[in-house]
Amino acid sequence: MQLKQHRKMILATTISYTLLILYFLFFAFGRVGKVDQITEYTFIFLPDGFFRLPGLSDLLHPTLMDFVGFGNIAAFIPFGILIPLLYRTNFIRFMTGFILSILVLETIQAITFLGSFDMNDVIQNASGAAIGFGAFKLGFRTKNIWRNFAATGISAVVLMLGVWGSFGIVDKVFTKEIGPFVAINQLKDSSDNPSMGTKRYSIKIGGQNVEPRYNAYSIEGKKKEMYTYTLGNKEEIYLSLQYGIPDHKDFQGSIRVAVDGHEFLSVSAEAQRHEPDMSEIFIPQGNELTITLEGNEILWDVGYREMVYFWNLSTEARGYDNGNFKN
């Protein structure tokens, strides 16, 4: 009799919790009000970033997306506990049925414009269900149902922390970080020789004294000067440069920056302010960098930061010390 009562309570809890999850999947976060604004289906089949859960520092000032990422796993843990309590099943059978159910729900979200089909959500939801099933297997080992629930809850917390930590490690391993600043004059020029640019000297621009730290470039008495460097097919770099026209010079000239023949920056003196200016350019990939100066333009402290994985970041940091190359 007591077993039947417990089963009825578990069934009622399962149904209620399922309805709650369905509400969040289809109606929460103003989904219904946004239906008229969506004109095409959204299907994301390739998982990307499903392991990027908020870190401890993020949880001190959480955003809505932090709660969503964490909740996509935590909210589905109860299903891994409740379903095995109602129906005798093994892990493979349970996970197969659960994943198929989530795939159906994600598809309905997409075709009703109440969300999108996102494989990241499928993986996170399935991870939560797997944690719940593992907690159930670890917790339900005695005849005392309340003791079992307590042990299952503790096991779920421990397993969740383990998955959270594992996802954090994976995120660290497979997420690129911005590397140290590298002065552009450390690269080889078109003749495969180091090129330091022109001699560094104090520049007065807009009444400010500018002291180049790494390099400086000008036309050196010519009408036009071109500096070419080999990037070595680097990927995902942020090229930064500072520029301006000295106070004692006429306000005329231009700067052009191109990579492999594709122009990324073009600045004319007429469009500049009467003060030092700075630009940062994202370059997806490139081999040959060309900087062209005309007129009275002065360019200085040109360098880049490359997006690298953390195991390469330490190598880059050993090679460069605050932007100065160590020979």
Secondary structure by P-SEA (a helix, b strand, c coil): caaaaaaaaaaaaaaaaaaaaaaaaccccccccccccccbbbbbcccccccccccccccccccaaaaaaaaaccccccccccccccccccaaaaaaaaaaaaaaaaaaaaaaccccccaaaaaaaaaaaaaaaaaaaaccccccaaaaaaaaaaaaaaaaaaaaaaaaaaaaacccccccccccccccccccccccccbbbbbbcccbbbbbcccccccccccbbbbbbbcccccbbbbbbccccccccccccbbbbbcccccccccccccccccbbbbbbbbccccbbbbbbccccccccccccccccccaaaaaaaacccccccc
